[in-house]
């Protein structure tokens, strides 16, 4: 079971609503790895990530043995804590593992950045909506035991948000042209997954959950708002019109329904795989 206490052997540095952080968090929760989550706002996360031994990005998983600063490396590390037959990356170097690795890499490369830019493009112009999403995500992680910045809840969060938004737009090139290009990449990945699911298979590769499934679900979650996400977006009806239309449309596709099912059936928030088995 996840132990958020200060004596947990692992520490996960996150931006709470980051889908790459959710990918790492899901793998750790599934494996029953005890960790403490330290949650930061965008931009404010960079120095803690560096101090933890990572780069300027999150997630960073810190242990007595060192730090892992890539979500895929964290998923692989979580595999060491589960029986081999439940590993997200199967052992060996066969065709099954190669297929999982290829899909996982494609989702990381194309879907993750595209989803982030598309959602921010729709969400950031809505002052109240964007602030509500970020505030809600911090509150959800705090309820799960995450450590928040000391100034959170003292009014500084709302004052900080407009500055963070301006820098995020510039640093991530969040504009109409870039969002359109990202939407094309998102569409291509969803088409790929829709085609793979056409034959009724329960998972993208093989007959059980793999890193390909978990990665697709976590990185697609911001444009699907799964009900069982531990730091969810608001219900579609509370989203800006453009983002609401996208969420509702993608939910109606096989790939969208697939993600909603994975979150419902496979996203254990606290109980590890052994406890849930």
N, C-alpha and C positions, 0 to 999 in steps of 0.2 A: 504493500500500500504506500502511496505517496506520502512522504513525511515533510511538511513544509518548515519544520523547525530549524533552528540555527545549527544544530548538530548534524544535519543531513550531509552525507559524504559528497554530494554534488551540488553545484550552484549553477542555475541557468539564467543568464542575462538576456533579457528580452525587451522588445516593444510589444506590449500585450496583444495588440490587434494585428501584428505582423503575421502573414500566412506562412512565411518561412519559419517563424518561431513556433507556430502551431504545428507544423510538420515535425519539428524536433520534440515538442512537448507531447504530442500524441504517441510517438515512438517510445519515449521514456515512460509515460503513464501506462502504456500497453505492457511494457516489460516489468512494471512494478519497481522501477529504479527510484530510490528516495532522493529528492532534490529540493532545494529552496529556489524559488523564482524571485529574481530581482528585476522589477519592471521599470522602464524608463520611457519618456516621450521621445519621438523622433528628434534627432540632433543632440538631445541631452544624453542619448545612449552611447555616443561615440567614445567619450573619455572612459566611462566604466568598462566598455568592451575592450579598449586598449589595455587598461589596467588589469583586466582579467586575463590577459595573455592572447586575446584575439586580434582582429583587425578593427576597423571602424564600423563594422557591420555586426548585426546580431542575427541568429542566436550565437551565444558562446556558452559552452558547457565547461565548467571548471571543476577539476578534481585535484586530489593531492598529487596525482601523476602529471598534471599539466592541463592544458586547455585545448578544446576543439572549437574552431570558429566557422564551421560549415555545417549546414543542416544535414547533408547526406552523411558526413562523417559521424554526426551524432546518432543518426538512424543506425548506421553500422555498429556503433558502440553499444547501442541499446540491444542489438541482436545477441551480444555476448551474455545477456542476462535471461534469455529465454531458451527453452529446449530447441535443438536444431530443427526439429520438424515444424516449429512455429516461427522460424526466422523470417524476417521480411526480405532479406537477401539469402536465397538458398545456398548451401555450401557447394563447393566444386566450381567448375568453370564450363559447365555444359550450356546447351542452347537455351534452356529455361532461364538460367541466371543472366545470360547475355541479353535476352529479350527484355527482362525486367530492368536491367541496368540501362539499356538503350531508351526505354520509355521514361524511366525516372529522370535521366539526363535531359531528354527532350522537354519534359514538363518543367524542370528547373530552369532551363535555358529560355524557353519561349513563353510558357503559361505564367510562371511566377511574375516576371517583370510586367507582362502585358496586363494581367489582372490588376496589379497594383496601380498602374498608370490609369487604366480605364476607371477604376473605382474612385481614385482621387480626383480625376477630372470632373466627375459628376458630383462628388461629395464636397470638395473643398469650397466651392462658391457658396454653399449653404452654411452660413455661419453657425446658426443654432444646431442644424443637423449634424455637421461635422464635429462640433464641440460635444454634442450629446453622445455620438458614437465613441469618441475617444474617452470621455469621462466614464461612460458605461463600461467600457472594456477594462479600465483600471479598477473600477469597483468590483467587477466580476472576478478579476484575478486576485484582488485583495480578499474577497470572500473565500477564495480557494487557498489562501495562505501566502500569497505573494507579498514581498516587501516592496513598498512604494517609496518614491522620493519623499524626503522629510517635509518638503513644502507642499505636497499634494493636499488639496482641501483647504488651503489658506488663502485662496484668491489668486495666487501666483499662476495657477494652471490656466485660468481664463485669460490673464494678462499675457501669458507666454504664447498662447495659441496663434494670434495673428502673425507674430514674428516667425514662428515655426512654419506656418502655412506658406508665407512668402518665400522662405528659403527652400522648402520642399518643392514648390512649383519650379523654381529656377534649377535646383540641383537635379531633379528627376525629369526635367523638360516636360512638364505637364501642361500641354496646350492642345488645341483642337487637332492639329496635324499629327502630332505624336500619338494622341489618343486614337485617332483613326487607324494609324499603322498598327498600334497595339491591338486594336479590335480585330484587325485582320489576322494577327497571330493567334489571338484567343479563339477566333472562329475556326482556324485551321486545326487547332488541337481538339476542340470539341467535335469537329467533323471526324477526326481520326478515332476518337473514343466512341462516338456514335456508331461508326462502321464496325469497330471491334465488338461492340455489344449487340450487333444485329442478330447474331445467331443464338442469343439468349444466355450466353455464358454468365456465371455469377461474378467472375473476377476478370481483370484484364489479361492476366497470364496465369495459366494453371487453374487449380481447383481450390485455392485458398488465398487469403489476403497476402499481398506482397507489398514491397516498397513502391511499386508502380501504382497500385491502388491508393495507398495512403498518401503518396505525394500528389497524385491528381486531385484527390478529395480535399486535402488541405489547401492546395494552391488555387483550386477553383472555388473554395468556400466563400470568398468575398463577393462573388457574383451570383451566389445561390442562397446565402443567408440560411444555412441549415439550422433547424430548430434545436438540435442537440449539440451545437458547437459550444465549447466552454466560454468563449468570448464572442457571442454572436453579434452580427449586425441587427439593427432593429427589424421588425417584421416589414415585408415589402411595402405595405401600406403607409409606413412612416418614412420611406426613403424619397429622395428627390425624384421627380417624374421620370427623367431619363434613366436613372439607375433602377427605379422600380420596374419600368418596362423591360429592361434587360434581364433582371432577375426572374421576372415572371416568364419570359420567353424561354430562357435557358432551363428553368425548372421543368418545362414541358418536354424537353428533349430526353432521349435515353440516357445521355451522359449526366444530365442534371438529376434525373431520378436516381441514377446510380450513386451519386454523391450523397444525396439525402438518405438513401438506404444505408450506406456505409457509416454515416454519422449516427444513425439510429441504432444500428445493430453491432457496430464494432468500435465505437469511440468510448472506451471506458475512461472516465475522468480521473478516478482515484484507484480503483481496484486494478491490480496488475493482471497479467495474462494467467499466471498460475492460480490466483484467487478466483478469477472469473471462469476458469475452465471447469 
